[in-house]
Amino acid sequence: MSFVHSINLSLFEEKSTHKGSFELDIYRGDLEHPNAPGNKWHKLQYHLKAAKKQNASVIATFGGPFSNHLHAFGMTLRILPFKAVAVVRGELQPKLTPTLKDMVENGVELWPSSRSDYRLGMSSQIVNEINEHYGNVYWIPEGGGGALGAMGCHDWANYINAIDDKYDAWVVSSGTGTTAAGLLSNINTPDLHVFSALKGEPAQRRLILDLASKLAAESMSKESLNAKLFFHADCHEGGYAKHSPALKSFISKFARANPNYPLDPVYTSKSMFAVIQAMQNGCWPYKRTLFIHTGGLQGWRGFSKDTNPFTYS
Ligand SMILES: *Cc1c(COP(=O)(O)O)cnc(C)c1O
């Protein structure tokens, strides 16, 4: 199976004076690992190694009721010899979300947490309770973040480069910025354009740079990392998981031209919208671009069916 496909831009180029100037390919991270596609699987890899090293029998993590991270966590751990525990933000509704239903089916134990306690993270009451209940628990931060999460994405860049290392730029979506930091830290990664799915996160650029610099250690100076990092904080289209009318219309147009390349509703649809707009406006300075699909298609289950125009099931 090929993981790199070329995006059909014809519908977006009709009125553009830049017709044919750009080649936009997509790395189909959404097709990797049938059960746990996208960046979250990569972010888990070093955490799993650390859990083994700690001799933990239980691995626990955090997430919301539609979380891609929780979903990948459940799907990855179901075949591993750890007990999986998830702290879920907010009250559990009697009717579980599709994401949480999958978790239960995969044997993940759900511990609902009030929003106020959840916000305390590792200092929360529920973390204490779980530690007391199980003893040696390995904790994965929300979203699979931290340096270990980023290291998995550093490795991911090697897989991607092994397929084709002649791109002028890569594009990736960000939430915590962990994935972007890992990719950036790889010496073979070209200019990296990072599009944030969150509102009001311009300060995240610094976090990505610091984490990438820690990971790259001696292999690259902070200056050279800084020079290839482009962070975009203004493409959230109203905020996390929000859809502006312009974004909705973009998603349906993109799906008409590329029905087999589904974008997810929270991250990749927004970054794809932003890149194609930049191309239309003539402010995209690259010829060959690779868009890294970070997965997240299961997230559509948190949206009403008529908002999803893609033909995947
Ligand atoms: C979690 C997620 C991201 C963001 O990853 P970070 O490492 O938190 O920046 C991007 N895309 C998708 C589809 C995700 O699920």
The ligand as a Tripos MOL2 file, in Angstrom:
@<TRIPOS>MOLECULE
LIG
   15    15     1     0     0
SMALL
NO_CHARGES

@<TRIPOS>ATOM
      1 C1         -3.9540   14.8790   18.7430 C.3       1 LIG1
      2 C2         -3.9970   15.2350   17.3110 C.ar      1 LIG1
      3 C3         -3.1870   16.2570   16.7860 C.ar      1 LIG1
      4 C4         -2.3160   17.1190   17.6450 C.3       1 LIG1
      5 O1         -1.1810   16.4710   18.1100 O.3       1 LIG1
      6 P1         -0.2350   17.2110   19.1760 P.3       1 LIG1
      7 O2          0.9100   16.3070   19.3030 O.co2     1 LIG1
      8 O3         -1.0360   17.3030   20.4550 O.co2     1 LIG1
      9 O4          0.0810   18.5480   18.6710 O.co2     1 LIG1
     10 C5         -3.2410   16.5090   15.4320 C.ar      1 LIG1
     11 N1         -4.0470   15.8080   14.6270 N.ar      1 LIG1
     12 C6         -4.8520   14.8310   15.0930 C.ar      1 LIG1
     13 C7         -5.7560   14.1360   14.1360 C.3       1 LIG1
     14 C8         -4.8540   14.5070   16.4420 C.ar      1 LIG1
     15 O5         -5.6670   13.5520   16.9080 O.3       1 LIG1
@<TRIPOS>BOND
     1     1     2 1
     2     2     3 ar
     3     2    14 ar
     4     3     4 1
     5     3    10 ar
     6     4     5 1
     7     5     6 1
     8     6     7 2
     9     6     8 1
    10     6     9 1
    11    10    11 ar
    12    11    12 ar
    13    12    13 1
    14    12    14 ar
    15    14    15 1
@<TRIPOS>SUBSTRUCTURE
     1 LIG1         1 GROUP 0 **** ****
